[in-house]
Amino acid sequence: MRKRPHTKIVATLGPASTSPAMIKQLFMTGVDMFRLNFSHGSHDDHRERYETIRALETEVGHPIAILMDLQGPKLRVGTFPDGSVTLKRNASFRLDMDKTQGSEKRVSLPHKEVFAALDKGTNLLLDDGKIRLRVQSCGADFAETKVMTGGRLSDRKGVNVPDAVLPISPLTAKDRKDLQFGLDLGVDWVTLSFVQRPEDIAEARRLVAGRAAIMAKLEKPAAIDHLEQIVELSDGIMVARGDLGVELPPESVPVLQKRIVRSTRAAGKPVVVATQMLESMVNSPTPTRAEASDVATAVYEGADAVMLSAESAAGQYPVEAVRIMDRIIGQVESDENYFQILANARTAPESTAADAISAAARQVAQTLSAKAIMTYTTSGSTTMRASRERPSVPIVSMTPELSTARRLSCVWGVYCVHSPDATNFDDMTSIASNHALTAGFAKRGDRVIVTAGVPFGTPGATNVIRIARVD
């Protein structure tokens, strides 16, 4: 089975995509990584979906990545006697720790960390930004605000504080339980929500302890101030445009998306563009032209993957959403300007043997019209450096570590093979040629470029490039 070799698709599982038949259909249509959203569903639900994916992996004989997305802190107001109130522009409105039901004058906000971060003039956004408040005065357990943008406020709507860094860990008690559960299951990636500071990644890494790769979800403006450090500490990045768009002006989000993709690509780490990509397909069998253009933009930017959320988890047309996303990707990647655009955004290789070999492999493959770049890897670093170059040919990643093969399934241009490691140069060439042939990337007599580290099996030691003919 040969899958599309460049931009990958991540699909969220949910009520619309739980059955083994549906999960298999999504995979065969083009999904490379499945997302388990721990904001919804029980542990039993997620276990069942995990086991279904692993059974499918065995059936098709191809590694499949599984990502668990932690919920993170949810800041919400309390309740009202009639379920909602209407806040009028310029009216006064108080937030406090009093747990009694609210009114048009006040409501409970049971999060002392929020009050600790407030100052006069701080803006508060309620219900995904539909209501905007400005702090007039505040203390350790209250905030007197002025309603800048009014509207209907109902029970337990969310609160965002775009102007402040909140003294809150991204890992709640629920997240810690979910994380342990997911790690025990064997998930490949963990997405960390509510990241504000580099220290947030360090805290998660101590808990994960190498059992999964960590993807930082960038949804808070504060994280952008530390973008390079967060990218350096993470194994991958997710651009959560919907949440960024709540706390930032809409016109800022496309610019930030490009900046985040560019920074993550330069670091040689996978970046996933997410949220509302084909949102109308929750209820419609076709996307809007604007949505198709949005997906195409992420592909042209060189994102490793694009993600479906409600479209595949709860929508009426999950398979159609994957199929159309796959078609958009295919159309962009067939554009004669696509690889030139990626080349223009390519950053210079770092002064390491691994980067020198990876850059050379891309150039040699292009010069000789080779059919694929074959990488031997234990940790995945060899393959990631090859992908960083965005070559015009597929990258076939061979690794003896199944966990590595799974994690690499979301990386741009990579086709993963769980394979025994080579023991010498002849073995290396023979195994690579065989995989290129059986996977359909090359025919007998075609050239492939092989990169590896010597001594074989040494993690992070890419120092060999070889030109081989498939026989």
DODREN-396304 format. One record per residue (C-alpha): residue number from 1; residue in one letter; chain; x, y, z. Coordinates in Angstrom, 1 decimal. Layout:
<recs>
(NUM,'A','A',(X,Y,Z));
...
</recs>
This chain:
<recs>
(1,'M','A',(0.0,0.0,0.0));
(2,'R','A',(1.4,3.3,-1.0));
(3,'K','A',(0.0,6.5,0.5));
(4,'R','A',(0.3,10.1,-0.6));
(5,'P','A',(3.9,11.0,0.1));
(6,'H','A',(3.9,14.7,1.1));
(7,'T','A',(1.4,16.7,3.2));
(8,'K','A',(-0.4,14.5,5.8));
(9,'I','A',(-4.0,14.5,7.2));
(10,'V','A',(-4.9,14.3,10.8));
(11,'A','A',(-8.5,13.3,11.6));
(12,'T','A',(-10.3,13.6,15.0));
(13,'L','A',(-12.4,10.6,16.1));
(14,'G','A',(-15.7,11.1,17.8));
(15,'P','A',(-19.4,9.9,17.6));
(16,'A','A',(-19.4,10.1,13.8));
(17,'S','A',(-16.2,8.1,13.4));
(18,'T','A',(-16.1,5.4,16.1));
(19,'S','A',(-16.9,2.1,14.3));
(20,'P','A',(-14.0,0.0,12.9));
(21,'A','A',(-15.5,0.2,9.4));
(22,'M','A',(-15.5,4.0,9.5));
(23,'I','A',(-12.0,4.3,11.0));
(24,'K','A',(-10.7,2.0,8.3));
(25,'Q','A',(-12.5,4.0,5.6));
(26,'L','A',(-11.0,7.2,6.9));
(27,'F','A',(-7.5,5.7,6.8));
(28,'M','A',(-7.9,4.3,3.4));
(29,'T','A',(-9.2,7.6,2.1));
(30,'G','A',(-6.1,9.4,3.3));
(31,'V','A',(-5.8,9.9,7.1));
(32,'D','A',(-2.2,9.5,8.4));
(33,'M','A',(-2.8,10.3,12.1));
(34,'F','A',(-5.9,9.9,14.3));
(35,'R','A',(-6.6,12.4,17.1));
(36,'L','A',(-8.3,11.4,20.4));
(37,'N','A',(-9.8,14.5,21.8));
(38,'F','A',(-9.8,14.2,25.6));
(39,'S','A',(-12.1,17.2,26.0));
(40,'H','A',(-14.9,14.8,25.1));
(41,'G','A',(-15.6,11.1,25.7));
(42,'S','A',(-14.7,8.7,28.4));
(43,'H','A',(-11.6,6.6,28.9));
(44,'D','A',(-13.5,3.6,27.7));
(45,'D','A',(-14.4,5.5,24.5));
(46,'H','A',(-10.8,6.4,23.8));
(47,'R','A',(-9.6,2.9,24.6));
(48,'E','A',(-12.0,1.3,22.2));
(49,'R','A',(-10.9,3.7,19.4));
(50,'Y','A',(-7.2,3.1,20.2));
(51,'E','A',(-7.6,-0.6,20.0));
(52,'T','A',(-9.5,-0.3,16.7));
(53,'I','A',(-6.6,1.7,15.2));
(54,'R','A',(-4.0,-0.7,16.4));
(55,'A','A',(-6.0,-3.6,14.9));
(56,'L','A',(-6.2,-1.7,11.7));
(57,'E','A',(-2.5,-1.1,11.8));
(58,'T','A',(-1.9,-4.8,12.0));
(59,'E','A',(-4.3,-5.5,9.2));
(60,'V','A',(-2.8,-3.1,6.7));
(61,'G','A',(0.8,-3.6,7.8));
(62,'H','A',(1.5,0.1,8.0));
(63,'P','A',(2.4,2.2,11.1));
(64,'I','A',(-0.4,4.6,12.1));
(65,'A','A',(0.1,7.6,14.5));
(66,'I','A',(-2.3,8.2,17.4));
(67,'L','A',(-2.4,11.7,19.0));
(68,'M','A',(-4.0,12.4,22.4));
(69,'D','A',(-5.1,16.0,22.8));
(70,'L','A',(-5.3,17.1,26.4));
(71,'Q','A',(-8.1,19.4,27.4));
(72,'G','A',(-6.1,21.9,29.4));
(73,'P','A',(-7.6,24.5,31.8));
(74,'K','A',(-11.1,25.6,31.1));
(75,'L','A',(-12.0,29.0,32.6));
(76,'R','A',(-15.8,29.4,32.8));
(77,'V','A',(-18.3,31.7,34.5));
(78,'G','A',(-21.0,30.3,36.8));
(79,'T','A',(-24.8,30.0,36.3));
(80,'F','A',(-27.8,32.2,36.2));
(81,'P','A',(-31.4,31.5,37.6));
(82,'D','A',(-32.9,31.6,34.1));
(83,'G','A',(-29.9,30.1,32.3));
(84,'S','A',(-28.8,33.4,30.8));
(85,'V','A',(-28.7,37.2,31.2));
(86,'T','A',(-28.3,40.1,28.7));
(87,'L','A',(-25.4,42.4,29.3));
(88,'K','A',(-25.8,46.0,28.0));
(89,'R','A',(-23.0,48.1,26.6));
(90,'N','A',(-21.3,50.4,29.1));
(91,'A','A',(-23.1,48.7,32.0));
(92,'S','A',(-21.1,47.6,35.1));
(93,'F','A',(-20.6,43.9,35.6));
(94,'R','A',(-18.8,42.2,38.5));
(95,'L','A',(-16.9,38.9,38.5));
(96,'D','A',(-16.2,37.3,41.8));
(97,'M','A',(-15.6,34.1,43.7));
(98,'D','A',(-19.2,34.0,45.2));
(99,'K','A',(-20.6,30.7,44.0));
(100,'T','A',(-24.3,31.9,44.2));
(101,'Q','A',(-26.1,32.2,40.9));
(102,'G','A',(-25.4,35.4,38.9));
(103,'S','A',(-27.5,38.2,37.6));
(104,'E','A',(-27.2,41.2,35.1));
(105,'K','A',(-24.9,42.8,37.8));
(106,'R','A',(-22.5,39.9,38.6));
(107,'V','A',(-21.5,36.3,38.1));
(108,'S','A',(-19.2,33.8,39.7));
(109,'L','A',(-15.7,33.2,38.2));
(110,'P','A',(-14.2,30.5,40.4));
(111,'H','A',(-10.6,30.9,39.2));
(112,'K','A',(-8.5,32.9,41.6));
(113,'E','A',(-5.6,32.6,39.2));
(114,'V','A',(-7.4,34.9,36.8));
(115,'F','A',(-7.9,37.6,39.4));
(116,'A','A',(-4.2,37.4,40.3));
(117,'A','A',(-3.3,38.3,36.7));
(118,'L','A',(-5.7,41.2,36.2));
(119,'D','A',(-4.9,45.0,36.2));
(120,'K','A',(-7.0,48.0,35.5));
(121,'G','A',(-7.6,48.1,31.8));
(122,'T','A',(-7.2,44.4,31.2));
(123,'N','A',(-9.7,43.0,28.6));
(124,'L','A',(-11.8,39.9,29.3));
(125,'L','A',(-13.5,38.0,26.6));
(126,'L','A',(-16.6,35.8,27.3));
(127,'D','A',(-18.3,33.2,25.1));
(128,'D','A',(-15.5,33.0,22.4));
(129,'G','A',(-15.1,36.8,22.3));
(130,'K','A',(-18.8,37.6,21.7));
(131,'I','A',(-18.8,39.7,24.9));
(132,'R','A',(-15.9,42.0,25.9));
(133,'L','A',(-15.4,43.4,29.3));
(134,'R','A',(-12.7,45.9,30.5));
(135,'V','A',(-11.4,45.8,34.1));
(136,'Q','A',(-12.1,49.0,36.1));
(137,'S','A',(-10.8,47.8,39.4));
(138,'C','A',(-9.8,44.4,40.8));
(139,'G','A',(-8.6,42.5,43.9));
(140,'A','A',(-7.6,39.0,44.9));
(141,'D','A',(-11.2,37.7,44.5));
(142,'F','A',(-13.1,40.1,42.3));
(143,'A','A',(-13.0,42.3,39.3));
(144,'E','A',(-15.3,45.3,38.6));
(145,'T','A',(-15.7,45.6,34.8));
(146,'K','A',(-17.3,47.8,32.2));
(147,'V','A',(-19.2,46.0,29.3));
(148,'M','A',(-17.5,47.1,26.1));
(149,'T','A',(-19.4,44.7,23.9));
(150,'G','A',(-22.7,43.4,25.2));
(151,'G','A',(-24.9,40.5,24.4));
(152,'R','A',(-26.5,37.4,25.8));
(153,'L','A',(-24.4,35.5,28.4));
(154,'S','A',(-25.5,32.0,29.3));
(155,'D','A',(-24.4,29.4,31.9));
(156,'R','A',(-20.8,28.3,32.1));
(157,'K','A',(-19.5,30.2,29.1));
(158,'G','A',(-15.8,30.4,28.6));
(159,'V','A',(-13.5,33.2,29.7));
(160,'N','A',(-10.3,34.4,27.9));
(161,'V','A',(-7.7,36.8,29.1));
(162,'P','A',(-5.8,37.9,26.0));
(163,'D','A',(-3.7,40.6,27.7));
(164,'A','A',(-2.2,38.6,30.5));
(165,'V','A',(-0.1,35.5,31.3));
(166,'L','A',(-2.1,33.5,33.7));
(167,'P','A',(-0.3,31.7,36.6));
(168,'I','A',(-1.9,28.4,35.6));
(169,'S','A',(-0.3,25.1,34.7));
(170,'P','A',(-1.4,23.7,31.4));
(171,'L','A',(-2.0,20.4,33.1));
(172,'T','A',(-5.0,20.2,35.3));
(173,'A','A',(-5.8,17.2,37.6));
(174,'K','A',(-8.0,15.8,34.8));
(175,'D','A',(-5.2,16.2,32.3));
(176,'R','A',(-2.7,14.4,34.5));
(177,'K','A',(-5.1,11.4,34.9));
(178,'D','A',(-5.8,11.5,31.1));
(179,'L','A',(-2.1,11.7,30.3));
(180,'Q','A',(-1.3,8.6,32.5));
(181,'F','A',(-4.1,6.7,30.8));
(182,'G','A',(-3.0,7.7,27.3));
(183,'L','A',(0.7,6.8,28.0));
(184,'D','A',(-0.3,3.5,29.4));
(185,'L','A',(-2.4,2.8,26.3));
(186,'G','A',(0.6,3.7,24.1));
(187,'V','A',(-0.3,6.9,22.3));
(188,'D','A',(2.5,8.3,20.0));
(189,'W','A',(1.9,12.0,20.4));
(190,'V','A',(0.6,14.1,23.3));
(191,'T','A',(-0.8,17.6,22.4));
(192,'L','A',(-0.4,20.0,25.3));
(193,'S','A',(-3.1,22.7,25.4));
(194,'F','A',(-3.0,26.2,27.0));
(195,'V','A',(0.8,26.6,26.5));
(196,'Q','A',(1.9,30.1,27.5));
(197,'R','A',(5.6,29.7,28.5));
(198,'P','A',(8.6,27.4,27.7));
(199,'E','A',(8.3,26.1,31.3));
(200,'D','A',(5.0,24.6,30.4));
(201,'I','A',(6.7,22.2,28.0));
(202,'A','A',(9.4,21.3,30.5));
(203,'E','A',(6.7,20.3,33.0));
(204,'A','A',(4.9,18.0,30.5));
(205,'R','A',(8.2,16.5,29.4));
(206,'R','A',(9.0,15.4,33.0));
(207,'L','A',(5.7,13.6,33.2));
(208,'V','A',(5.8,12.0,29.7));
(209,'A','A',(9.4,10.8,30.4));
(210,'G','A',(10.1,9.9,26.8));
(211,'R','A',(7.0,7.6,26.3));
(212,'A','A',(5.5,9.8,23.6));
(213,'A','A',(6.4,12.9,21.6));
(214,'I','A',(5.1,16.2,22.8));
(215,'M','A',(3.2,18.6,20.5));
(216,'A','A',(2.6,22.1,21.8));
(217,'K','A',(-0.7,23.6,20.8));
(218,'L','A',(-0.3,27.3,20.2));
(219,'E','A',(-3.6,28.9,21.1));
(220,'K','A',(-2.5,31.7,23.5));
(221,'P','A',(-1.0,35.0,22.4));
(222,'A','A',(1.5,34.8,25.3));
(223,'A','A',(3.1,31.7,23.6));
(224,'I','A',(4.0,33.7,20.5));
(225,'D','A',(6.3,35.9,22.6));
(226,'H','A',(8.3,32.7,23.3));
(227,'L','A',(7.8,31.0,20.0));
(228,'E','A',(11.4,30.0,19.3));
(229,'Q','A',(12.0,28.6,22.8));
(230,'I','A',(8.7,26.6,22.7));
(231,'V','A',(9.5,25.2,19.3));
(232,'E','A',(13.0,24.2,20.6));
(233,'L','A',(11.6,22.4,23.6));
(234,'S','A',(8.7,20.7,21.8));
(235,'D','A',(8.8,17.7,19.4));
(236,'G','A',(6.1,19.3,17.2));
(237,'I','A',(3.7,22.3,17.0));
(238,'M','A',(0.0,22.6,16.4));
(239,'V','A',(-1.4,25.9,15.2));
(240,'A','A',(-4.9,26.2,16.8));
(241,'R','A',(-6.2,29.1,14.7));
(242,'G','A',(-9.7,29.0,16.2));
(243,'D','A',(-8.5,29.7,19.8));
(244,'L','A',(-5.9,32.3,18.6));
(245,'G','A',(-8.7,34.0,16.7));
(246,'V','A',(-10.7,34.5,19.9));
(247,'E','A',(-7.9,36.3,21.7));
(248,'L','A',(-6.4,38.1,18.7));
(249,'P','A',(-7.8,40.2,15.9));
(250,'P','A',(-8.8,37.9,13.0));
(251,'E','A',(-6.4,39.7,10.6));
(252,'S','A',(-3.5,38.7,12.9));
(253,'V','A',(-4.1,34.9,12.6));
(254,'P','A',(-2.9,34.3,9.0));
(255,'V','A',(0.3,36.2,9.7));
(256,'L','A',(1.0,34.3,12.9));
(257,'Q','A',(0.2,31.0,11.1));
(258,'K','A',(2.9,31.8,8.5));
(259,'R','A',(5.4,32.8,11.3));
(260,'I','A',(4.7,29.6,13.3));
(261,'V','A',(5.0,27.3,10.3));
(262,'R','A',(8.2,29.0,9.2));
(263,'S','A',(9.8,28.8,12.6));
(264,'T','A',(8.8,25.1,13.1));
(265,'R','A',(10.0,24.1,9.6));
(266,'A','A',(13.3,25.8,10.2));
(267,'A','A',(13.7,23.7,13.4));
(268,'G','A',(13.0,20.6,11.4));
(269,'K','A',(10.0,19.6,13.5));
(270,'P','A',(6.5,18.7,12.3));
(271,'V','A',(3.8,21.5,12.3));
(272,'V','A',(0.1,20.8,12.1));
(273,'V','A',(-2.4,23.5,11.0));
(274,'A','A',(-5.7,23.0,12.7));
(275,'T','A',(-9.2,24.3,13.5));
(276,'Q','A',(-12.1,25.1,11.2));
(277,'M','A',(-10.3,24.0,8.0));
(278,'L','A',(-13.5,22.6,6.4));
(279,'E','A',(-15.9,23.7,9.1));
(280,'S','A',(-18.9,23.9,6.8));
(281,'M','A',(-18.6,20.2,6.0));
(282,'V','A',(-19.9,19.4,9.5));
(283,'N','A',(-23.3,19.8,7.8));
(284,'S','A',(-22.6,20.1,4.1));
(285,'P','A',(-21.1,17.5,1.7));
(286,'T','A',(-18.9,20.2,0.1));
(287,'P','A',(-16.7,23.0,1.6));
(288,'T','A',(-16.8,26.6,0.7));
(289,'R','A',(-14.3,27.9,-1.8));
(290,'A','A',(-12.7,30.0,1.0));
(291,'E','A',(-12.2,26.8,3.1));
(292,'A','A',(-10.6,25.1,0.1));
(293,'S','A',(-8.3,28.0,-0.3));
(294,'D','A',(-7.5,27.9,3.4));
(295,'V','A',(-6.3,24.3,3.3));
(296,'A','A',(-4.3,25.1,0.1));
(297,'T','A',(-2.6,28.0,1.8));
(298,'A','A',(-1.4,25.7,4.6));
(299,'V','A',(-0.1,23.2,2.1));
(300,'Y','A',(1.7,25.9,0.1));
(301,'E','A',(3.3,27.1,3.3));
(302,'G','A',(4.9,23.6,3.7));
(303,'A','A',(2.9,22.5,6.8));
(304,'D','A',(3.5,18.9,7.7));
(305,'A','A',(-0.2,18.1,8.2));
(306,'V','A',(-3.6,19.7,8.1));
(307,'M','A',(-6.3,18.6,10.6));
(308,'L','A',(-10.0,17.9,10.7));
(309,'S','A',(-11.8,18.4,14.0));
(310,'A','A',(-15.6,18.4,14.2));
(311,'E','A',(-15.7,17.6,10.5));
(312,'S','A',(-14.6,14.0,11.1));
(313,'A','A',(-15.5,13.7,14.8));
(314,'A','A',(-19.2,14.8,14.8));
(315,'G','A',(-20.0,15.9,11.2));
(316,'Q','A',(-22.4,14.3,8.8));
(317,'Y','A',(-19.7,13.7,6.1));
(318,'P','A',(-16.5,12.6,7.7));
(319,'V','A',(-15.2,10.5,4.8));
(320,'E','A',(-16.1,13.2,2.3));
(321,'A','A',(-14.2,15.7,4.4));
(322,'V','A',(-11.1,13.6,4.2));
(323,'R','A',(-11.5,12.9,0.5));
(324,'I','A',(-11.9,16.6,-0.3));
(325,'M','A',(-8.9,17.5,1.9));
(326,'D','A',(-6.9,14.9,0.1));
(327,'R','A',(-7.9,16.3,-3.3));
(328,'I','A',(-7.0,19.8,-2.3));
(329,'I','A',(-3.6,18.6,-1.2));
(330,'G','A',(-3.1,16.6,-4.4));
(331,'Q','A',(-4.0,19.6,-6.5));
(332,'V','A',(-1.6,21.9,-4.7));
(333,'E','A',(1.3,19.4,-4.8));
(334,'S','A',(0.8,18.9,-8.5));
(335,'D','A',(1.2,22.7,-9.1));
(336,'E','A',(4.5,23.2,-11.0));
(337,'N','A',(5.3,26.1,-8.6));
(338,'Y','A',(4.7,24.1,-5.4));
(339,'F','A',(8.3,22.9,-4.8));
(340,'Q','A',(9.7,26.2,-5.9));
(341,'I','A',(7.6,27.9,-3.2));
(342,'L','A',(8.9,25.5,-0.6));
(343,'A','A',(12.5,26.0,-1.9));
(344,'N','A',(12.2,29.7,-1.5));
(345,'A','A',(11.2,29.2,2.2));
(346,'R','A',(14.0,26.7,2.9));
(347,'T','A',(16.4,27.8,5.5));
(348,'A','A',(20.2,27.1,5.3));
(349,'P','A',(21.3,23.8,6.9));
(350,'E','A',(22.9,23.9,10.3));
(351,'S','A',(26.7,23.2,10.4));
(352,'T','A',(26.2,19.6,11.4));
(353,'A','A',(27.0,16.3,9.6));
(354,'A','A',(23.3,15.4,9.7));
(355,'D','A',(22.2,18.6,8.0));
(356,'A','A',(25.0,18.5,5.4));
(357,'I','A',(24.0,14.9,4.5));
(358,'S','A',(20.3,15.7,4.3));
(359,'A','A',(20.9,18.8,2.1));
(360,'A','A',(23.1,16.8,-0.1));
(361,'A','A',(20.6,13.9,-0.4));
(362,'R','A',(18.0,16.4,-1.6));
(363,'Q','A',(20.3,17.9,-4.2));
(364,'V','A',(21.6,14.5,-5.4));
(365,'A','A',(18.1,13.1,-5.7));
(366,'Q','A',(17.1,16.1,-7.8));
(367,'T','A',(20.2,16.0,-10.0));
(368,'L','A',(20.0,12.3,-10.7));
(369,'S','A',(16.2,12.1,-10.9));
(370,'A','A',(16.2,9.5,-8.1));
(371,'K','A',(12.9,8.1,-7.2));
(372,'A','A',(13.2,8.3,-3.4));
(373,'I','A',(15.4,9.2,-0.4));
(374,'M','A',(15.7,6.2,1.9));
(375,'T','A',(16.6,7.0,5.5));
(376,'Y','A',(17.7,4.6,8.2));
(377,'T','A',(16.8,5.9,11.6));
(378,'T','A',(16.4,4.8,15.2));
(379,'S','A',(15.3,8.0,16.9));
(380,'G','A',(13.7,9.6,13.8));
(381,'S','A',(16.2,12.4,13.6));
(382,'T','A',(17.7,11.3,10.3));
(383,'T','A',(14.2,11.3,8.7));
(384,'M','A',(13.2,14.6,10.2));
(385,'R','A',(16.3,16.3,8.9));
(386,'A','A',(15.6,14.9,5.4));
(387,'S','A',(12.0,16.1,5.6));
(388,'R','A',(13.2,19.6,6.7));
(389,'E','A',(14.7,19.9,3.2));
(390,'R','A',(11.3,19.4,1.6));
(391,'P','A',(12.7,17.3,-1.3));
(392,'S','A',(10.6,16.7,-4.4));
(393,'V','A',(10.8,12.9,-4.0));
(394,'P','A',(9.2,10.8,-1.3));
(395,'I','A',(11.2,10.0,1.9));
(396,'V','A',(11.0,6.3,2.8));
(397,'S','A',(11.9,6.0,6.5));
(398,'M','A',(13.2,2.6,7.7));
(399,'T','A',(13.4,2.0,11.4));
(400,'P','A',(13.6,-1.0,13.7));
(401,'E','A',(11.6,1.0,16.3));
(402,'L','A',(7.8,0.7,15.8));
(403,'S','A',(7.2,3.7,18.1));
(404,'T','A',(9.5,5.8,15.9));
(405,'A','A',(7.7,4.7,12.7));
(406,'R','A',(4.4,5.7,14.2));
(407,'R','A',(5.6,9.1,15.4));
(408,'L','A',(7.0,9.9,11.9));
(409,'S','A',(3.7,9.2,10.2));
(410,'C','A',(2.7,12.8,10.6));
(411,'V','A',(5.9,14.2,9.1));
(412,'W','A',(5.9,15.8,5.7));
(413,'G','A',(6.8,13.5,2.8));
(414,'V','A',(7.6,10.5,4.9));
(415,'Y','A',(6.5,6.9,4.2));
(416,'C','A',(7.3,4.8,7.3));
(417,'V','A',(8.5,1.3,7.3));
(418,'H','A',(9.1,-0.9,10.4));
(419,'S','A',(12.2,-2.7,9.3));
(420,'P','A',(15.2,-4.5,10.8));
(421,'D','A',(18.3,-2.2,11.0));
(422,'A','A',(21.1,-2.7,8.5));
(423,'T','A',(24.3,-4.3,9.7));
(424,'N','A',(26.7,-3.3,6.9));
(425,'F','A',(26.7,-1.2,3.6));
(426,'D','A',(25.5,-4.1,1.4));
(427,'D','A',(22.7,-4.9,3.8));
(428,'M','A',(21.8,-1.2,3.9));
(429,'T','A',(21.5,-1.0,0.1));
(430,'S','A',(19.7,-4.3,-0.3));
(431,'I','A',(17.0,-3.5,2.3));
(432,'A','A',(16.5,0.0,1.0));
(433,'S','A',(16.1,-1.2,-2.6));
(434,'N','A',(13.7,-3.9,-1.6));
(435,'H','A',(11.4,-1.4,0.3));
(436,'A','A',(11.5,1.1,-2.6));
(437,'L','A',(10.4,-1.7,-5.0));
(438,'T','A',(7.8,-3.3,-2.9));
(439,'A','A',(6.2,0.0,-1.8));
(440,'G','A',(5.9,1.1,-5.4));
(441,'F','A',(8.3,4.1,-5.2));
(442,'A','A',(10.8,2.7,-7.7));
(443,'K','A',(11.2,0.1,-10.5));
(444,'R','A',(14.2,-2.1,-11.2));
(445,'G','A',(17.1,0.0,-12.5));
(446,'D','A',(15.9,3.2,-10.8));
(447,'R','A',(18.2,5.1,-8.6));
(448,'V','A',(17.4,5.8,-4.9));
(449,'I','A',(19.5,7.9,-2.4));
(450,'V','A',(20.2,6.2,0.9));
(451,'T','A',(21.2,8.0,4.1));
(452,'A','A',(22.2,6.4,7.4));
(453,'G','A',(24.4,6.7,10.5));
(454,'V','A',(27.6,4.7,11.0));
(455,'P','A',(28.0,2.8,13.2));
(456,'F','A',(24.6,1.4,12.3));
(457,'G','A',(21.9,1.7,15.0));
(458,'T','A',(23.6,4.8,16.5));
(459,'P','A',(20.8,7.4,17.2));
(460,'G','A',(21.4,10.9,15.7));
(461,'A','A',(24.5,10.0,13.8));
(462,'T','A',(23.6,10.6,10.1));
(463,'N','A',(27.0,10.6,8.3));
(464,'V','A',(26.6,8.5,5.2));
(465,'I','A',(25.0,9.0,1.8));
(466,'R','A',(24.9,6.4,-0.9));
(467,'I','A',(23.5,6.3,-4.4));
(468,'A','A',(21.9,2.9,-5.1));
(469,'R','A',(20.2,1.2,-8.0));
(470,'V','A',(17.1,-0.9,-7.3));
(471,'D','A',(17.6,-4.5,-8.4));
</recs>
